[in-house]
Amino acid sequence: MLAACSVNRFLPDDAYLLDKVSIHADSAALRSVPLDGYIRQHPNSKWFSLFKVPLGIYCLSGSDSTKRINRFVRRLGEPPAIYDESLALKTQRNIESAVQNLGYLDANVELLERRHGRKVGLLYQIHSRDRYKVRLVQTEVQDEGVDSVMKEEPSFQTSLYSGMDFDLNRLDAERSSLNNFLLNRGYYRFHKDFIHFRADTTIGGHRVDLLMQVLPFKTAIQTQPSAHQQYRIGETEYHYEGDDARPFVRSRVVKRASEFTPGQLYRESDVQDTYAGLMRLGAVQNVNIRLNEDPNDSTLLNPQITLFPSKRNTFNIEPQGTNSAGDFGAALSVSYQNRNIFRGSELFTIKLRGAFEAIKGLSGYIDQDYIEYGAQADLVFPDFLFPFLSERVRHAARATSEVGLMFELQDRPEFHRRVLTAAWRYRWGIPSRRRQHRIDLLDIDYVSMPWISSTFRQLYLDNPTSRNAILRYIYEDLLIMKWGYNFVYSSQPLNTASAGYGTNAYTLRASVETAGNFLYGLSEIFNTNQNSQGQYTFINIAYAQYAKFDFDYSKSFRFDPRNSLALHFALGIAYPYGNGRILPYEKRYFSGGANSVRGWSVRQLGPGSFMGSDGRIDFINQTGDMKLDANLEYRTHLVWKLHGAFFIDAGNIWTLRKYEEQPGGQFRFDSFYKQIAVAYGLGLRLNFDYFILRLDGGMKAIHPAYTDHRHHYPIAYPNMNRDFSLHFAVGLPF
């Protein structure tokens, strides 16, 4: 077997396997500079940065490449990285040039080869020597108009100063900054080639004198340079493509999405923002913007915007098969979507859903089936629909206004449930700034329980031995009127399925939500009716009152194209007050599952050190008012589209009040850290870029519900039947 898996039989004569490549610098400042990107040839990839499994798979193939099985195995694996001396020399020159660009003008790179058998390791040793400093910075602008704009515009600030490190990368960044500045001040034909730097390194003492020159306008056919022309915006023309070439969107909507204003100086940012504003209209599939010089005034640019329509109507039918703990069922969803229902690029969606499930194993109930019907309608306006807002604010917000209505009917053997939801919310965000905001101005949830089986009521709601305040609250009529705000910031494009792979990125999410305050204020003012528990009611229903805050942060570190480390931290707190005695079940936190502490199944962990005994209703008790999650996941590319992960999860939930049904569940500063559960495990992911299928297997490491050593530390006494949980999910956990 060892002979068959040997890589040497795949190496040509006198060839070597590139085993390791490293870079070492004698300067501490250079050790933190990422220079791996200049390496032209890398060794074979490793799983979890440790094992060259892809190379081993390749070596399992036979030497006859004409056989189909051998070709298949080789495609799964990775061929040997045969050392190429020419690429090593190119890498040496690349690194040397990069270091010199950082200001180490006298630096050189030494290439050291270390051979062992048929393997070779490379070390690029950087001898940096002294770094050059900038002694003097001067600017020479050979265009009076540009010089005037640079001096008079307070927003222009140079990043160059005397005493700074000499760095060609910073000089290039300065060129880009000045170029963007002038492009947004009317200089339509300006570009970076008009900005030159001259560096005098002959003054000695590792010092440099810098001269930044801004040259006048000149084309390849011009014999004499001329002044840069400052342009203004003229009249905008709109063209519509389609069957009849008539406007398919109201002109007011299109003009509001455009940033061009007649008489205003040309700004490159207006062009990009106009593209973004028009492309966010669902009725528009594509946009083309041309800037034409006015034939009567050479200082005017007339934008010509051409819009291409998207498909207006869409129908979708989605059949489903379900299996809930062995109870089989079926569901059917039918949806219709219109992307331009009122010719203002409004998005209208209506969805109808029906489901049936044959429930078995229940005794004492008349009907043994579960039936569900649902209808949902949503209407999204590409505008900030709010009274008293000025046109300027509406234009700048780039918001969408959403109204939604949903009704759901659920008939189970144990109870009948009706849910009515109405919502009005706003969303806005600029993709280039990677921020998203959402305000739920009004969100009303009304839950009605018109019928509860006498068997279910006797067993769980009225039985003194199993009576549970939280359980009873779930099966009462409920009214929630809430307001909320949600904020998301990402250092990379949002809504990317595989964003957590191969990136140095982070995402921050925060939200706040309150409910019942408006109704409670009216109840206090008008002294409305109260129920037997002293709660104010609205339409004879005790409404919920609470405040909720959530914070979520995740960051990934890329080690190489195949390996990265992802960190995640989440904290959530919700507190019922005023008219609220218990947090509504839909707003309570739970722990365990595919996106939390993966050694536990969903709703099987906590709160605190609580451990229930009756699995039929313990999912109610295993909820809380506070949640803490901390996760670490090492991600690696395996073969093809298959990725792997090793993870460590920690966290738990707690209640803020003391409930008799949840002993040990209350959060206390002097003991909560002893109740943090820990799990570890491995995961497999199929990464199709636009979505990810995930399978994670987690093992319990520290179980807070036990006090004896053997059960409290299952990492030392593992039991697969007791401590293992398997999770299937779509998308990354964070």
Residue, then its C-alpha position, 0 to 999 in steps of 0.5 A: m500500500l505504501a508503495a502504491c501511494s508513493v508520490n515519487r512514482f508521479l515525479p519525472d526523473d530529476a524532479y522534486l516535490l515542492d514540500k514547503v514554502s515560507i517567508h522570513a524577514d529580519s525586520a519586525a515591521l515586515r513580518s506583519v505584512p502579507l507577502d504570500g500573495y507574491i508566491r508564484q508556486h505553492p505546495n500541495s494543499k492541506w486539509f485543516s492546514l495539516f494533512k495533504v489528503p488531496l495529494g494522497i487521493y491523487c496518488l491512489s490512482g494507477s499510472d495508466s491515465t487511459k483508464r477511466i477509474n484512474r482519471f476519476v480518482r485524479r480529478l478528486g485529488e490534486p496532482p503533485a506540485i513539481y518544483d519549478e525553479s523559474l517560478a521560484l526566481k519570479t517569486q524572489r523578484n516579486i517579493e523583492s519588488a514588493v518590499q522595495n515598494l514599501g520603502y526598503l529601497d536597499a532590500n534584497v531577497e535570498l532564495l534558500e533551497r532545502r532538499h530532502g530526498r525527492k522533496v524540496g523546501l523553499l525559504y525566502q529570506i528578506h534582508s530589509r536594511d533601513r527604510y527610507k523616510v520622506r523629508l519634504v513633500q511638494t505639490e506642483v499643479q500645472d493647471e490653474g483651474v485644478d489648482s484652484v479647486m484643490k486649494e478652495e475645496p475643504s474636503f480635499q486632504t492629502s495623506l502625504y506629510s513630512g516624516m512619513d515612511f516612503d511607500l509606493n503603495r501610499l503614493d498610488a493611493e494618493r493618486s486614486s484619492l485625488n483622481n476620485f476627488l477631481l472626477n467628482r468636481g466636474y472633471y469628466r475626462f480626468h484620470k490617474d495618468f495626469i498625476h505623476f510623482r518624482a522622488d529624489t533619493t540622492i540626498g542621503g541619510h535614507r531620506v526622500d524628497l517627493l514632488m507630486q505633479v498634476l499635469p494639464f490635459k493632453t491626448a495622443i493627437q494633441t501637440q500642445p497641452s490644454a486646461h482640464q475642462q470642468y463639465r456640468i450636467g445638461e438635460t437627461e433623456y430617458h429611453y425605454e426598450g421593449d415591445d412598444a418602446r413606451p415607458f413601462v415605469r412612471s417617469r416620477v419613479v425613474k427620475r427619483a432614482s436618478e442622481f443627475t440634476p441640470g446645471q450641477l457639476y458632473r460627479e462620477s459618484d452620481v453615475q454609479d448611484t444612478y445605476a444602483g438606484l435604477m437597478r433596485l427597481g424590480a421592473v428594470q432588468n438592465v440599465n445603460i447610461r451614456l454621457n453625450e457632449d451638448p452640440n451647442d455647449s461643450t461644457l455640458l454633458n447630457p445623460q442618456i439613460t436606457l432602461f430594459p424591462s424585466k419579466r413582469n409576472t411570475f408564477n410558482i408552484e412548490p410541492q413538499g413532502t414532510n416527515s415530522a418525527g415519523d408523521f408523514g404529510a404533504a404541502l403545496s404552495v402556489s405563489y404569484q408575483n407582479r414586479n410592476i403592478f401599478r407601473g411604479s415598480e411596486l412588487f406585489t406577491i401573493k402566496l397560498r399554502g395548504a398542508f396535511e399531516a397524518i398524525k399517529g400515536l395519539s390517544g384520546y383525541i377525536d381527529q388524528d390529522y393536522i390541517e393547515y391553510g395559509a394566505q399571505a400578501d405583500l406589497v413593496f413600494p420603491d419609495f419612502l412612503f411616510p407623511f411630511l417627508s420632503e422630496r430631498v429626504r425621499h430621494a436620499a433615503r433609497a428606501t423601500s416601504e413594505v406592507g404585509l398581511m398574513f392569515e394562517l389556520q391550523d387544526r390539530p387534534e389537540f387544538h385549533r389555532r388562528v394567526l393574523t399578522a399585519a406589518w408595515r416596515y421600511r428598508w434602506g441601504i447602500p450596497s457599496r457601503r455594505r449597510q442595511h437598515r430596517i424599521d418595523l414601524l408597526d407589526i401586529d400579531y393576533v393569535s386566537m385559540p378558538w378550541i382546545s381539546s378537553t383531553f389536552r386541557q386536562l393533561y397539560l393545562d388544568n392538571p395540578t401535577s403538570r400545570n405550567a405557567i409558560l405552557r398555559y400562556i402559549y395556549e391563550d389568545l395573544l396580541i402583540m403590537k411591536w416596533g423594531y429596528n434592525f441594522v446590518y453591516s458587512s465588510q463584504p457584499l451582503n447576502t452571499a451564500s459562500a461569503g464565509y469561505g476564503t475571506n478576511a471579513y466581518t459582519l455586525r448585526a444589531s436589533v432592538e424591539t419593543a411591544g405593548n408600550f403604546l397600548y399600555g400608555l392608552s390603558e393608563i390614561f383611560n384606565t381600561n379594563q383589567n383581567s383577573q390577573g391585573q393585566y390591561t386588555f384590548i378587545n378582551i385580550a391581555y396584550a404583551q409588553y416587553a423589550k428585546f435586544d440582540f447583538d451578533y458579530s462574526k469574523s473570518f480569517r483567511f490563512d490560504p485559499r483553502n483554509s480559514l477560521a471563523l469566529h462568532f459571538a451572539l448575545g440576546i436579552a428580552y424582558p417582559y414588564g408592565n402588562g407582560r408577565i411572561l415573554p411570548y413563546e415566539k420571542r423567547y430564546f432557545s439553545g442547541g440546534a444547527n446554528s447554536v451549540r451543536g452538541w444538543s438538539v434544538r430546544q434541548l439545552g438550558p436554561g442554566s442548569f435546568m434539565g427537565s424530565d418530561g420530554r412531552i412538554d419540556f421544550i416549553n421549559q427549555t426556553g429563556d429570556m437571555k441567550l449567549d453563544a460563542n463559536l469557533e469554526y475552522r473551515t477547509h476545502l476538501v475535494w470538488k465542492l465538498h468542504g469540511a469544518f471542525f468547530i467548538d461551540a459554547g453557550n446557553i440560555w437563562t431566564l431573568r426571573k425565577y420560575e418554579e417550572q425552571p429550577g436552576g434557570q435564572f441568570r446570576f452573575d456569580s454562577f452563569y459562567k459555570q452553566i456555559a455548555v461546550a460542544y465540539g464536532l465535525g461538519l461537511r458542506l456542499n458549496f454550490d456558491y449560490f447555496i450551501l448544504r450543511l451536515d454537522g455532527g456535534m459532541k457534548a464536552i461540558h454539560p451544565a445540567y449535571t454536577d457529578h464529574r462523569h456527566h458534567y464532563p462528557i468530553a472525558y467519558p464520551n457516549m455516542n448515544r447520549d452525547f452526539s447530535l446530527h444536524f442538517a441545514v442550509g447555509l453556513p451557521f454564521 
